[in-house]
Amino acid sequence: MVENVSVREKKVAEWRAKGYSQGLIKETLKWADKWSRGIARRFIKDPVMRAQVQESLYPEALELSERFLEAMAQ
């Protein structure tokens, strides 16, 4: 999880540097959280393994959430 915190913080810093509002960044992070949780929940039944899969998917969720951020900023 520590690695994902670092990835998340880097992405937030990147978005702030691009001028996105804190509110929009917050909504984008919610989207990333929900996406990774939803994918893991859909395919993995075991709660421990589900948490591991969710964590492993999180960097990809942040990358995908950038599309959400850009679309909502327009």
C-alpha positions in Angstrom: 0.0 0.0 0.0 2.9 2.4 0.7 3.9 2.2 -3.0 0.3 3.2 -4.0 0.3 6.1 -1.6 3.5 7.4 -3.4 2.0 6.8 -6.8 -1.2 8.6 -5.7 0.7 11.6 -4.3 2.8 11.9 -7.4 -0.3 11.9 -9.6 -2.0 14.5 -7.4 1.0 16.7 -7.6 1.1 16.3 -11.3 -2.6 17.3 -11.6 -2.1 20.3 -9.3 0.8 21.5 -11.4 -1.5 21.3 -14.5 -3.9 23.6 -12.7 -6.8 21.2 -11.9 -8.9 22.2 -8.9 -8.8 20.3 -5.6 -12.5 19.4 -5.9 -11.9 17.8 -9.4 -8.9 16.0 -8.2 -10.8 14.6 -5.2 -13.6 13.3 -7.5 -11.0 11.8 -9.8 -9.4 9.9 -6.9 -12.8 8.6 -5.9 -13.2 7.3 -9.5 -9.9 5.5 -9.3 -10.7 4.0 -5.9 -14.1 2.8 -7.1 -12.7 1.5 -10.4 -10.0 -0.6 -8.8 -12.4 -1.9 -6.1 -15.1 -2.7 -8.6 -12.8 -4.7 -10.9 -11.4 -6.6 -8.0 -14.8 -7.3 -6.5 -16.2 -8.5 -9.8 -13.6 -11.2 -10.4 -12.2 -12.1 -7.0 -14.3 -13.7 -4.2 -11.7 -14.2 -1.5 -11.5 -10.9 0.5 -7.7 -11.2 1.1 -6.9 -11.8 -2.5 -9.4 -9.2 -3.6 -7.6 -6.6 -1.5 -4.3 -7.6 -3.1 -5.7 -7.4 -6.6 -7.3 -4.0 -5.9 -4.0 -2.7 -4.7 -2.1 -4.1 -7.7 -4.7 -2.5 -10.1 -4.5 0.9 -8.4 -1.7 2.4 -10.5 -3.6 1.5 -13.6 -6.7 3.1 -12.1 -4.9 6.3 -11.6 -3.7 6.4 -15.2 -7.2 5.6 -16.5 -8.7 8.2 -14.2 -6.7 10.9 -16.0 -9.2 10.6 -18.9 -12.0 11.2 -16.4 -10.2 14.3 -15.1 -9.6 15.7 -18.5 -13.2 15.1 -19.6 -14.7 16.7 -16.4 -12.4 19.7 -16.7 -13.9 20.7 -20.1 
